[in-house]
Structures are given as C-alpha cells and as structure tokens.
C-alpha cells in the first residue's frame, strides 16, 4: 500500500567496468602485459560489472547444485545438475581464456598476467564457478610431468569452448579438470591417504602406466569435471594419477558421488564425497613422487586463491563506496564524513595492496621466476586470504543493517570470504610452507630480498623494515620457529606489499600504507589511519578505489 515515500535509499549498483574502475589492476596489466591484454580484459571487465552478470550470480547461488545418483530405472548416474546461470558463468570464464590457455603461450609476454587480471575481474561476479576454472588452469603444469598426457589433455583444457556434459575427451571441444587430494582421516596431511592404486594392464593406455584406484575422497569439488588429478598410495609411495570421468570407449569410469557438501559459502559449486572402486587412472610423474607432482598444481591454485581473495575485497569495497556516495546520515553524505572517509580509505589501501601483490606474482609466472614465486605465493596465500574476511566484514558494516541482507550481495561475499584461506592449505599450512622456503631455499630468499630492496629510500619506515629482514628470515631456522611462524609471515608479507606499492602505486597510496602498516600509525581495526592524513588524501584514496 502507498503508505510512505521511499527516500534516502541507495540505488542498485550501476553497470561499471571491473578493469577500468580499478586503477591498480588496470595499471598492473599495462605494466606487466601489454595494450592488447588490457583491451581483452577490458571487454571482460564490462561484462563483469553488468547487471546481467549479477543476476547470474544470484541465480547460481539461489538454485544450488542437485545430485542425481541414479536414473529413474535404477542405473547409477553420479551426475550433478546445475542451474543455467552456472553454465552461463562458466561459458564466459572459459571463453575469456581463464583456464589453461596461458601455459600454451610463449613465456614472458604477459599471458599469465592477462589471465590473472581476467580472473580477478570475473571473480568479482561470483566465485563458486571459478573453482573448476582454477583447477583447470592449474592442471597443466602438473600434467607437464607426463608429456604424452599433456599433449593430449592440455589443448582441451586450454580451449575457449565450454562444453559441458560427460563424454569421451575426443568427443568434446573443451575440457575441465578437478583434483582429489584430501581424505577423511588426513585432511591436509595427504601422506596419510589410504586410497590404493594397483598397477594394471587391463585399462586403455594413454601415455603411461595404468592403475586401478580404490578409496574415498572427502572433498572433491566440481565432480562434473572431465578429469581429476588424484593422489593414491602405491607400493613405491604416494602417486599422482589422471582419472577421467569417461573412458575413451564411452564407458563411465567408476566414480560414485556419495553426497554433496552443505557449505557455509561457495554454494553454487558442487563439492562432493567420492568413492573410487577399481577406478582407472594413468600415473602422472615419477612413481612414488605424486605429492611433488601435484604441488605444481597446488602452487597455481594458491595463486588463484590470492587473486580470488583480492577480487572479493574489491567487490566488497565497491559496494561500500557506492553506498557511502548515495546515503545521507546526520545531514551529509556518508562519503563526505571524515570518519567514514578514514574507513573507506583504509579499506582501499588493503585492496590495492592485495591486487598489486597478486598481479606481481602472476608476472613472476610469466617470467619463469620460480625463486620469487616460491616464497611470494606462500606469503600471499597466507596474508591476503587471512585479511579478506575482516575486510569484507568492515565493508559490510559501512552499509549498516542493509549490508546484512542478501539483496546487495555483501552477505554472499561474507560467506565466501574465509574459503580461500582454507582451500589449498590453511593458514598454518602456508605459514609452515614459508618457514620451509625461508630456511631451505636460499634462492627464494634472495629473490624476495631483491624485490623489496628495490623500494629502499622511499620511506623511513619501509627502509627500517627492509633492514630488519635478514634477522627476521634467519629466525625461520630456529628450533622454536613454528610457534611464531605467523608473526614472521606477517612481517614478510607486509614488507613485500609495502615495497610493491612504493615501486608502483601513487605516493599517496604507498605512503599511507607504509605509515599505517609498518610505521605504527594504525590501530587494530580498519578506519584508524593516522589523523594527520589529510581529508584531500583520504578523498583521493576513495576516488581511486572506485574510479567512475
């Protein structure tokens, strides 16, 4: 009934370009790739910021995947039905070259940076469907351990054609890959896996020794993928195996979906428990070296965790800035009030630091700089993913009660925010990984130090932090280092982010980040930037956060 007029409500988020509205990302693409890459990502960015994409995201998360274990006549199906919006999102991601294409491009030309920027812009829309996209990207470096398998599978994994449905590889125009590592009894301790792989000669041969696998995988996301990299025990130790859903003769590989997980977030994506019983697979990599083989996949998916988390930050920040630009309280627009400016500026600093680090790591992949990426990815995976939930919570609070309802998308972002910190190794796992790299891989330490030392002379607080790094890194070898691993990782990550901003961001961004994160001019919550930060600087940071 027309009982009142609606006033002072914020209009829906307008269409925007997720690349050009993000100067930090746009500048990174031009810096580490080229204009052609920027043009391509800009097209995807326009799609990402569209109302249509937001509708697809809402539909895919409202209409959850449905498990079909059996046909009406009782045959085993083991299929998952998705809403058409899921397939629409997947089609854009695959046709945008976000899967394995960069691994087929010449090195050093920005292919991974282009893909990383595209993955970031499209992640602002919806992240559940990007789980299989990420695994498909990451499968290629692991498959390189078996050149015959790689020659057959990587071109399909790199295809820009999204071809859903379970059919033999040769009958498809493109393929999607997944992984199966964790089990009930082990979790991150994959050496405790009990799935067994027995050498056999009765399966179709595709570039290596064939095995039959029997066991149970506790988490297997995107079970409608065309193939999976799976860990299992052999007589020589843990092995890595390529397990297709459908064999070359059209027969279904035994792959029983026991149930779908009921998750906090990431609800558009089907995460399943899988029973393997005489399931055919072909070994990837050396016998007994499966963990070493699949770590190449893990490293790539960890990079995507950083990219996805930085995108979640961006999506939350945009909604907070948009709200503040249109909502009035106590006589003024929120965006014009000093305390809200402080909060938004602080959130903008966090977002830009995450984006710059993520794209710098993608550049390292293009350059083949494994020494830098070895330590840098572990640092970024820990720190950026840890910072995302608290940042999204603060952005949500900028909207007050409106942020706590589903219509604006922040509630979904909040549920999504912790995922990347858990997936591919929790915070503790990555912190211990940093300790291993810092204490055992001197080339990675030197590459890290070379990167941060390029920023010396920009700011006294940064110079002081850089000077302290050798002592910080030396503590990684202490007998009691594990207990303080998180403190060490935070120091290394913040110093790296500060150094990258000093090299590549405007002075107002770099100086505010360094003063607050390294110089002590900050409290324990967002919105506690030093009061000496001018209103003009704060406004500039907010304007840069959502360029219009």
VENUR-V898762 format. One record per residue. N is the residue number from 0. OMEGA is omega in whole degrees, 0 to 359 (NA if undefined). Layout:
BEGIN
n:N omega:OMEGA
n:N omega:OMEGA
END
This chain:
BEGIN
n:0 omega:183
n:1 omega:184
n:2 omega:182
n:3 omega:174
n:4 omega:179
n:5 omega:180
n:6 omega:175
n:7 omega:173
n:8 omega:185
n:9 omega:178
n:10 omega:177
n:11 omega:176
n:12 omega:182
n:13 omega:170
n:14 omega:179
n:15 omega:178
n:16 omega:187
n:17 omega:175
n:18 omega:186
n:19 omega:175
n:20 omega:184
n:21 omega:184
n:22 omega:181
n:23 omega:180
n:24 omega:180
n:25 omega:180
n:26 omega:180
n:27 omega:179
n:28 omega:180
n:29 omega:182
n:30 omega:190
n:31 omega:174
n:32 omega:179
n:33 omega:184
n:34 omega:179
n:35 omega:177
n:36 omega:180
n:37 omega:180
n:38 omega:181
n:39 omega:180
n:40 omega:179
n:41 omega:176
n:42 omega:178
n:43 omega:179
n:44 omega:177
n:45 omega:177
n:46 omega:182
n:47 omega:183
n:48 omega:185
n:49 omega:176
n:50 omega:179
n:51 omega:180
n:52 omega:179
n:53 omega:176
n:54 omega:178
n:55 omega:181
n:56 omega:180
n:57 omega:181
n:58 omega:182
n:59 omega:180
n:60 omega:175
n:61 omega:181
n:62 omega:188
n:63 omega:176
n:64 omega:182
n:65 omega:180
n:66 omega:174
n:67 omega:182
n:68 omega:185
n:69 omega:173
n:70 omega:178
n:71 omega:181
n:72 omega:171
n:73 omega:177
n:74 omega:179
n:75 omega:179
n:76 omega:183
n:77 omega:178
n:78 omega:178
n:79 omega:177
n:80 omega:178
n:81 omega:174
n:82 omega:178
n:83 omega:179
n:84 omega:176
n:85 omega:181
n:86 omega:177
n:87 omega:178
n:88 omega:179
n:89 omega:181
n:90 omega:178
n:91 omega:182
n:92 omega:182
n:93 omega:180
n:94 omega:176
n:95 omega:177
n:96 omega:183
n:97 omega:179
n:98 omega:191
n:99 omega:185
n:100 omega:184
n:101 omega:181
n:102 omega:179
n:103 omega:182
n:104 omega:177
n:105 omega:181
n:106 omega:174
n:107 omega:183
n:108 omega:174
n:109 omega:183
n:110 omega:180
n:111 omega:175
n:112 omega:177
n:113 omega:180
n:114 omega:180
n:115 omega:178
n:116 omega:176
n:117 omega:178
n:118 omega:180
n:119 omega:181
n:120 omega:183
n:121 omega:176
n:122 omega:177
n:123 omega:182
n:124 omega:188
n:125 omega:187
n:126 omega:183
n:127 omega:183
n:128 omega:181
n:129 omega:172
n:130 omega:177
n:131 omega:176
n:132 omega:179
n:133 omega:181
n:134 omega:178
n:135 omega:175
n:136 omega:188
n:137 omega:182
n:138 omega:186
n:139 omega:180
n:140 omega:176
n:141 omega:180
n:142 omega:178
n:143 omega:177
n:144 omega:176
n:145 omega:187
n:146 omega:180
n:147 omega:176
n:148 omega:181
n:149 omega:181
n:150 omega:182
n:151 omega:189
n:152 omega:187
n:153 omega:177
n:154 omega:178
n:155 omega:177
n:156 omega:179
n:157 omega:182
n:158 omega:174
n:159 omega:178
n:160 omega:176
n:161 omega:185
n:162 omega:183
n:163 omega:180
n:164 omega:184
n:165 omega:178
n:166 omega:176
n:167 omega:184
n:168 omega:184
n:169 omega:180
n:170 omega:184
n:171 omega:177
n:172 omega:178
n:173 omega:185
n:174 omega:178
n:175 omega:182
n:176 omega:175
n:177 omega:178
n:178 omega:176
n:179 omega:183
n:180 omega:192
n:181 omega:177
n:182 omega:187
n:183 omega:189
n:184 omega:189
n:185 omega:185
n:186 omega:181
n:187 omega:179
n:188 omega:187
n:189 omega:175
n:190 omega:178
n:191 omega:181
n:192 omega:179
n:193 omega:175
n:194 omega:184
n:195 omega:176
n:196 omega:183
n:197 omega:180
n:198 omega:182
n:199 omega:176
n:200 omega:187
n:201 omega:180
n:202 omega:176
n:203 omega:183
n:204 omega:181
n:205 omega:172
n:206 omega:177
n:207 omega:179
n:208 omega:181
n:209 omega:185
n:210 omega:169
n:211 omega:186
n:212 omega:176
n:213 omega:180
n:214 omega:186
n:215 omega:177
n:216 omega:188
n:217 omega:177
n:218 omega:176
n:219 omega:182
n:220 omega:178
n:221 omega:186
n:222 omega:175
n:223 omega:176
n:224 omega:184
n:225 omega:180
n:226 omega:182
n:227 omega:167
n:228 omega:190
n:229 omega:174
n:230 omega:178
n:231 omega:180
n:232 omega:171
n:233 omega:178
n:234 omega:181
n:235 omega:183
n:236 omega:182
n:237 omega:176
n:238 omega:176
n:239 omega:187
n:240 omega:170
n:241 omega:183
n:242 omega:177
n:243 omega:174
n:244 omega:181
n:245 omega:180
n:246 omega:186
n:247 omega:181
n:248 omega:179
n:249 omega:179
n:250 omega:177
n:251 omega:173
n:252 omega:178
n:253 omega:187
n:254 omega:190
n:255 omega:178
n:256 omega:185
n:257 omega:177
n:258 omega:171
n:259 omega:180
n:260 omega:174
n:261 omega:194
n:262 omega:175
n:263 omega:180
n:264 omega:178
n:265 omega:191
n:266 omega:178
n:267 omega:184
n:268 omega:178
n:269 omega:172
n:270 omega:192
n:271 omega:164
n:272 omega:187
n:273 omega:174
n:274 omega:177
n:275 omega:182
n:276 omega:185
n:277 omega:184
n:278 omega:185
n:279 omega:175
n:280 omega:177
n:281 omega:185
n:282 omega:176
n:283 omega:180
n:284 omega:185
n:285 omega:179
n:286 omega:179
n:287 omega:181
n:288 omega:185
n:289 omega:180
n:290 omega:178
n:291 omega:181
n:292 omega:185
n:293 omega:177
n:294 omega:175
n:295 omega:175
n:296 omega:181
n:297 omega:180
n:298 omega:180
n:299 omega:178
n:300 omega:175
n:301 omega:175
n:302 omega:178
n:303 omega:173
n:304 omega:179
n:305 omega:179
n:306 omega:181
n:307 omega:178
n:308 omega:177
n:309 omega:177
n:310 omega:176
n:311 omega:174
n:312 omega:181
n:313 omega:182
n:314 omega:178
n:315 omega:180
n:316 omega:180
n:317 omega:180
n:318 omega:178
n:319 omega:180
n:320 omega:179
n:321 omega:179
n:322 omega:183
n:323 omega:180
n:324 omega:185
n:325 omega:185
n:326 omega:177
n:327 omega:174
n:328 omega:178
n:329 omega:171
n:330 omega:182
n:331 omega:169
n:332 omega:180
n:333 omega:185
n:334 omega:179
n:335 omega:183
n:336 omega:189
n:337 omega:183
n:338 omega:176
n:339 omega:175
n:340 omega:180
n:341 omega:180
n:342 omega:183
n:343 omega:178
n:344 omega:179
n:345 omega:176
n:346 omega:179
n:347 omega:177
n:348 omega:181
n:349 omega:181
n:350 omega:182
n:351 omega:179
n:352 omega:179
n:353 omega:181
n:354 omega:182
n:355 omega:177
n:356 omega:183
n:357 omega:181
n:358 omega:175
n:359 omega:178
n:360 omega:175
n:361 omega:176
n:362 omega:178
n:363 omega:177
n:364 omega:177
n:365 omega:183
n:366 omega:185
n:367 omega:183
n:368 omega:183
n:369 omega:179
n:370 omega:179
n:371 omega:184
n:372 omega:180
n:373 omega:180
n:374 omega:184
n:375 omega:180
n:376 omega:179
n:377 omega:178
n:378 omega:182
n:379 omega:179
n:380 omega:179
n:381 omega:195
n:382 omega:182
n:383 omega:181
n:384 omega:176
n:385 omega:184
n:386 omega:187
n:387 omega:182
n:388 omega:182
n:389 omega:178
n:390 omega:179
n:391 omega:178
n:392 omega:179
n:393 omega:177
n:394 omega:178
n:395 omega:181
n:396 omega:177
n:397 omega:179
n:398 omega:182
n:399 omega:181
n:400 omega:178
n:401 omega:179
n:402 omega:186
n:403 omega:177
n:404 omega:191
n:405 omega:193
n:406 omega:187
n:407 omega:176
n:408 omega:182
n:409 omega:178
n:410 omega:177
n:411 omega:178
n:412 omega:180
n:413 omega:177
n:414 omega:182
n:415 omega:193
n:416 omega:183
n:417 omega:193
n:418 omega:187
n:419 omega:175
n:420 omega:180
n:421 omega:184
n:422 omega:179
n:423 omega:176
n:424 omega:179
n:425 omega:181
n:426 omega:180
n:427 omega:180
n:428 omega:180
n:429 omega:177
n:430 omega:178
n:431 omega:177
n:432 omega:176
n:433 omega:178
n:434 omega:180
n:435 omega:181
n:436 omega:183
n:437 omega:184
n:438 omega:187
n:439 omega:186
n:440 omega:184
n:441 omega:179
n:442 omega:178
n:443 omega:178
n:444 omega:181
n:445 omega:178
n:446 omega:177
n:447 omega:181
n:448 omega:178
n:449 omega:181
n:450 omega:185
n:451 omega:182
n:452 omega:175
n:453 omega:184
n:454 omega:180
n:455 omega:179
n:456 omega:181
n:457 omega:186
n:458 omega:182
n:459 omega:181
n:460 omega:178
n:461 omega:177
n:462 omega:179
n:463 omega:179
n:464 omega:179
n:465 omega:180
n:466 omega:182
n:467 omega:188
n:468 omega:180
n:469 omega:177
n:470 omega:178
n:471 omega:181
n:472 omega:179
n:473 omega:181
n:474 omega:178
n:475 omega:180
n:476 omega:180
n:477 omega:179
n:478 omega:181
n:479 omega:185
n:480 omega:185
n:481 omega:184
n:482 omega:182
n:483 omega:186
n:484 omega:182
n:485 omega:178
n:486 omega:180
n:487 omega:182
n:488 omega:179
n:489 omega:179
n:490 omega:181
n:491 omega:183
n:492 omega:180
n:493 omega:179
n:494 omega:178
n:495 omega:178
n:496 omega:180
n:497 omega:180
n:498 omega:179
n:499 omega:177
n:500 omega:178
n:501 omega:181
n:502 omega:195
n:503 omega:184
n:504 omega:173
n:505 omega:184
n:506 omega:182
n:507 omega:178
n:508 omega:184
n:509 omega:183
n:510 omega:180
n:511 omega:179
n:512 omega:183
n:513 omega:181
n:514 omega:183
n:515 omega:186
n:516 omega:181
n:517 omega:186
n:518 omega:177
n:519 omega:180
n:520 omega:184
n:521 omega:174
n:522 omega:182
n:523 omega:177
n:524 omega:174
n:525 omega:181
n:526 omega:180
n:527 omega:172
n:528 omega:183
n:529 omega:181
n:530 omega:179
n:531 omega:176
n:532 omega:185
n:533 omega:177
n:534 omega:179
n:535 omega:179
n:536 omega:179
n:537 omega:178
n:538 omega:179
n:539 omega:178
n:540 omega:180
n:541 omega:179
n:542 omega:179
n:543 omega:183
n:544 omega:180
n:545 omega:182
n:546 omega:181
n:547 omega:NA
END
